Structures are given as C-alpha cells and as structure tokens.
Amino acid sequence: MVTSANGTFDTLRYRLWTTFWLSVAILGPMVWVESDIVRAFVYDWEKWIAWSSVVVMILFVVKGQREVAKALFLHFVRGNYTVKRFSLQVVRFFGFALQAIAYWFVPSEAQPFLGLDPIFLQAALGTLGVSIVIVGSVLGFIWGTKARHRKEDEVRVSQAAS
C-alpha cells in the first residue's frame, strides 16, 4: 500500500500513504502524552481494545499471512532466489516472538482469557503466522532447486553465446 512494485514513491497515492503513516507514527505518541481524554478512553476500553487486537491478528494470520506464504512459496518454486521478502519475515518473526516471550513472563493488566494475556495471544498468533510463512518459503526454496539450476544454466548459455 505504501510503495510501488519497484520500491519507489513515484505517484501521488504512494506519497499520500507515506505521509499518512509518518503522521500517525509522529502524532500518535504526542497525542497519548498530551491528552487525558485519550488515556482515559484506553483505560476504560482496555479489555475491548486488547481483545479486538486478538481478533484482528487472527484475521491477519488467516488472510494476510496465507497470501504472503503462498506468494513466497511460488516465488521460490519458480526458481527465484532473491531473499529480500524472506528476510523481512525473519525480522517480523523476531518482533512477534520477543513480544510473545515478554508478555508470557510479564502479562499485561488486560483481562485474561483462559488464563492467557490477550497481548501475549496476539503476539503468539503473529509468531505462528510468520513461522508458517518461513517454513513455506524454505520448502519452496528446496522444491525450486531444479528450476533455479535451470535458470542458472540458461544464463550461462546466453553469456557464452554473447
């Protein structure tokens, strides 16, 4: 949603999305610190906010992570070996896993469900989703070995012909 296929911000739409997300990142903490109303709202609705984040993470894992897993799997099966998108998944794994570990040992004050902290559940679900993507990518990389060798041979032949 933020960058074009080649990673540049070459249209108005991409520039507007970038401006929006940078504004949220900058203004969010400022509003939190300065607004008693926002802090009171979060305090009063903490349970609903925490559990809605768990529901959103379930939807994200089912829909979003499935799409990413499928795309990366097919990317590697077709013989591609660029790991830029794969390395992003490794970073996301550590982000979710470290958060899950932290909230496992020091639960938040949010209302637990079946004895589990909702923020821990959200992070654990994220870790599970990213783990599925990583495993699918590795399997696709292994499965795409023949296609990758075929591409390398084609490059060698075309270079030799030049």
HUJOGI-V147227 format. One record per run of one state. SS is the DSSP state (helix for helix, strand for strand, loop for the rest). FROM is the first residue (numbers start at 1). TO is the last residue. If there is no record, write none. Layout:
# HUJOGI-V147227
ss	from	to
SS	FROM	TO
SS	FROM	TO
This chain:
# HUJOGI-V147227
ss	from	to
loop	1	11
helix	12	34
loop	35	35
helix	36	44
loop	45	45
helix	46	77
loop	78	83
helix	84	105
loop	106	112
strand	113	113
loop	114	115
strand	116	116
loop	117	117
helix	118	143
loop	144	144
helix	145	161
loop	162	162
